[in-house]
């Protein structure tokens, strides 16, 4: 597709701008409270795109002012290259972290604990 071409469908558009996804990711992450930990997949699902956890990571890497440290991978792994900072921030919020992982992290616990919210 040339730079001047217009995408013909949502499937042709970058996931970060398609159908307001970036705004919904922002809202979901901004809604995470102190001590909450969610996976990229949970954030993507709550934002309406369960197929886009990598896009969540890309958005968080480019965003400022969001509590990025409250989002980890599906195994509870901290962000590579930012483990020290993320671990410190999570520990300050009362989250147990050991060996660059959130202790006892279970995928789906965030969604089941607080329930899906409309975004």
MIMI-547667 format. One record per residue: residue in three letters; y, x, z of N, C-alpha, C, O in turn. Coordinates in pm, whole numbers, plus 32768, in hexadecimal, padded with zeros to 4 digits. Atoms other than C-alpha are relative to their C-alpha. Example, Ala and Ser with C-alpha at 12.3 -4.5 7.8 and 13.67 -1.06 7.14 Angstrom:
REM residues 2
ALA7F89805980007E3E84CE830C8078805A8000807680C28042;SER7F897FAE7FFA7F96855782CA806D7FB3804980DC7FE6805A;
***
This chain:
REM residues 119
UNK7F8A80568000800080008000807B805A8000808380B78050;UNK7F857FB180058153808F7FA580597FDE807680487F7780B7;UNK7FA680157F8D826480B080A980527F807FF1807A7F458054;UNK7FAD8077801383227F8F800B7FAE7F807FF57FE67F137FEF;UNK80568076800D81F47EA67FF180037FAD807F80147FE380ED;UNK8006805B7F8F81E27D7780D37F6F7FDE801C7F277FB77FC0;UNK808A80237FE280997D3F818A7FE47F6F7FDC80387F177FF2;UNK80218087802C7FE67C0E81047FC27FAB806E7FBE7F308062;UNK803E804C7F947F3A7BAA8247800980508081802B80C68080;UNK80017FB97F7F7F237BFF83B87F9C80717FFF7FB380D8803E;UNK80667F9980057DE97CC6836C803580807FC0800480ED7FDD;UNK7FC67F8C80427EBD7DAE8293807080408053809E80AD8032;UNK7F907FCF7FB07FC77DDE839E7FCE805480747F61803B80A7;UNK80297FB27F8A7FBA7EE384B17FEF7FA38078803E7F47808C;UNK802180597F907F207E4785E780727FFA806680807F9680AC;UNK7F977FFE7F9A804B7EAD86BC80727FA17FE180B97F78803D;UNK7F94805D801F813C7DCC86017FCC7F787FD680177F177FD4;UNK803A807F802E804F7CBF858A80097F98806D7FE37FB280DF;UNK7FFC80787FAC808E7B6D862A80368015808E80087FD180EA;UNK7FC37FED7F7D815E7BEF87517FA9804980657FC3804280DD;UNK805D7FBC7FA680437CC087E180468061805E8029806480D6;UNK7FBB7F9D7FAD812A7DD4885E804B7FBD807380497FEF80E4;UNK7FB880497F9781FC7CD9891F7FA07FCC80697FBC7FD280E0;UNK806280357FA080C97C3C89BB7FC1806F80537FA9805C80CA;UNK80337F8E7FB3803D7D928A1F8067802780698044803D80DD;UNK7F947FDF7FA1818C7DE18ABF7FFE7F9F807580057FC980E9;UNK7FFE80657F9781827C9A8B807F88800C805E7F96800080D7;UNK80797FF27FAE801A7CCC8BF8800C8079805C7FF2806E80D3;UNK7FF67F867FB080577E318C6D80707FF480678060802080D9;UNK7F9180127FA181A67DD98D0C7FD77FA58073800F7FAF80E1;UNK802E805E7F9980EF7CC88DCF7F9A803F80617F7B800380C8;UNK805D7FBE7FA47FF97DC08E6C804B8022808080B58060807D;UNK7FC07FE87F7F804A7DD28FDC7FD08081803E7F6A80B98015;UNK80277F887FB8803B7EFA90C67F6F7FF3802D7F4A7F90806C;UNK808D80007FDB7ECC7F5290F97FA47FC27F987F2B7FD27FA1;UNK80528035806D7E567E998FC17FDA80727FA2802980CE7F8A;UNK802B7FA380677D8C7F628EC77FB77FAD7F977F5D7F607FB7;UNK803E8049806F7D2C7ED78D727FD680647F96800D80D27F8D;UNK802A7FAB806F7C777F6A8C4980547FDE7F8480917F747F7B;UNK7FBC8019807F7D107F8C8AF17FC87F837FBE80127F337F85;UNK80418075803D7C137E888A7B802D7F80804480427F1B8000;UNK7FD280777FB97C7C7D928B8A808E7FDC7FD580AD7F677FBC;UNK7F76801980297DEA7DBA8B2E80017FC77F7280487F667F57;UNK80068030808A7D987D8C89BD7FD07F6E7FFB80087F1D7FB2;UNK8035808980007CCC7C518A0680667F9E803780797F327FFF;UNK7F9C80587FC57DD97BBB8AE580797FEF7FA380C07F8B7FA9;UNK7F93800880617ED57C0689D07FD47FBB7F8080217FB27F20;UNK802E804E80727DFE7B4388DB7FBB804E7F927F9C80167F29;UNK80437FAF80667D5D7C63881C7F93805580427FA680CE8053;UNK80697FB47FBC7C157CC888C57FC880737FAB7F8280CA7FDF;UNK802F7F9680597BCC7DA58797806080777FFB804C80D17FA9;UNK7F977F9C800F7CFC7E8487D7801E8055807C8093806D8098;UNK7FDF7FAE7F8B7CD77F588914804480847FDD809880B3802A;UNK7FBD7F8380267D3C8095885B80947FEA7FE480E780408002;UNK7F73801F801A7E7D7FEF87EB804D7FF3808380C380168089;UNK7FBF80087F7C7EC97FA9895B8025808C802D809580A3805C;UNK7FE37F767FDB7EAE811E89A18072803A7FB180C780817FE9;UNK7F937FCD80547F91816F887D80867FC4802A80EB800A802F;UNK7F8480407FD38092807288F28030803A808480A780548095;UNK7FDA7FC97F7E808D80F78A568036808E7FF1809380B58038;UNK7FD27F76801580B7825C89D7808F80037FC980D680657FDC;UNK7F7B8004803E81F381EF891F80647FAD804F80D87FA18027;UNK7FA980597FB38283810A8A2A80338046807D7FF180A080B2;UNK7FCD7FCC7F82835C815B8B51801C7F8A805D80367F1B8030;UNK7FE180687F9F839180988C8D7F8B7FA780267F997F50807D;UNK8075804F7FDC823380028C977FA7804E80607FA680C9805C;UNK805B7FBB7FA3813680508DA97F80802D7FB97F137FF97FD6;UNK806E7FCE80518054810E8CB57F8C803380547F18802B802A;UNK80677FC57FAB7F9681B08DD57F9C7F9A80337F327FBF8065;UNK805B806A7FD37EF680618E297F997FD97F967F4C7F7B7FAA;UNK805D801E806C7E3180638CE27FA7807A7FE87FD780EA7FD6;UNK80637F9680107CF281308CBA7F9B7FD77F957FA17F687F61;UNK8064802880627BCC81398BCC7F957FAA80437F997F9280BB;UNK806480607FCF7A9E80558BF17FA78039806E7F667FED80B7;UNK80517FC07F9779F081518CD68055802A80778024806C80D3;UNK7FA87FDB7F937B1C817A8DB9803D808A7FF3807A80BB8052;UNK7FCE7F7980187B7B82CA8D2280977FFE7FF080CF7FA87FAC;UNK7F707FF1800A7CE383398D48802580377F767FD0806A7F2D;UNK7FCF7FD580837DB883908C187FF180987FF3802B80E38041;UNK800F7F6F80137D4D84E78B95808680457FED80DB80197FA0;UNK7F837FB680047E6185E38BC780677FCF806380CC8012807A;UNK7FA280397F9F7F0E85058CC67FB97FD880817FEC7F8880D0;UNK805080267F8B7E0084F08DD180488018808480427FC480DE;UNK7FBD7FE17F817ECF85988EDF806B7F988021806D7F5F808E;UNK7F94805F7FEA800184B98EB67FCA7F7380177FF77F2D8073;UNK803880867FF27F34837B8E887FB77FF280867FC67F8D80CA;UNK804780047F807E5783CE8FB2805F7FF6807680467FAA80D3;UNK7F9D80047F937F84840D9092803F7F75800C804B7F3F807A;UNK7FC180847FFF802882C5902E7F9F7F9580337FC57F3F8083;UNK806380637FD27EE781FD90617FE4800F80947FDC7FAC80DC;UNK801B7FE97F707EA0829E91B380737FCB8056805B7F9280C0;UNK7F8D80357FB58003824692257FF97F69800D80317F2F806B;UNK800D80917FFD7FAA80DC91D87F807FD380477F5F7F5D8049;UNK807780227FB47E6A80EE92A57F807FFB7FB07F197FCD7FE2;UNK80767FFF80567D76811B91827FB5808380187FF280EE8014;UNK80527F897FEC7C57820D91C67FE180417F797FB17FFF7F1C;UNK80187FB380797C3E831D90BD7FB4807D80267FD980C28085;UNK804C7F867FEA7B3B843390AE7FCA80307F7A7F9A7FE07F29;UNK80367FC8807B7AD7851D8F9780397FC37F827FF17FAE7F21;UNK7FBA803980747BD784898EA67FD07F757FDA7FDD7F4B7F67;UNK802C808A80157B43832C8ECB802F7FA98074803F7FDA80E4;UNK7FE480607F967BA481F58F8E7F7A7FE080417F1D7FB57FFE;UNK807D80167FB67A9981D3909B7FDE7F6B7FFF80317F178022;UNK802F808A7FFD79CE80959075803A7FA77F95802F7F2D7F9E;UNK7FC5805280697A8180248F3A7F937FB57FB67F2E7FEF7F8D;UNK805D8054804D79CB7F048E92804E7FBB7F9280AE7F727FAD;UNK7FBC8048806C7A357E8D8D3B7FF57F6980187F8C7F37803F;UNK800080907FED7A947D218D50802E7FD4808980497F5E809E;UNK7FD880267F797AF57D2B8EBE808F7FCC800480AE7F708050;UNK7F75802E80017C667D048E7180097F717FCE80457F1C800F;UNK7FFB808680397C377BD58D937FC07F9880597FF37F298064;UNK804380627FAC7B457B2D8E8080487FEE808580437F8280C0;UNK7FBC80087F807C137B7C8FB6807F7FAB7FF780987F59804E;UNK7F818045800B7D5F7AF68F397FFE7F917F9A80577F3B7F97;UNK800A806780677CEE7A218E16805A801C7F8C80C680557F9C;UNK7FAA7FEC80747D747A288CB8807F7FAE800C807E7F3C803B;UNK7F7F80447FF97EE179CE8CA180347FEE7F73802080457F1E;UNK7FC1800D80837F9679438B77806D80687FF380B580848053;UNK7F9C7F98801680747A4B8AE080647FD07F9A80C180187F78;
***
